[in-house]
């Protein structure tokens, strides 16, 4: 498949998310890492995007979750 493929980390810990993301990006150039919308996930998103890794986050279903 040539288009982007979203692959989700299963860890909830920041450092573990980064380890998983680094392994998953080895699967191909079209891999997009999906992280949970949590404080740890936001930190991971910031780090990964600075490293040039494409990231998306899980959906936000409520105002309280977004805050």
Order of alpha helices (4+ residues) and beta strands (2+ residues): beta-alpha-beta-alpha-beta-alpha
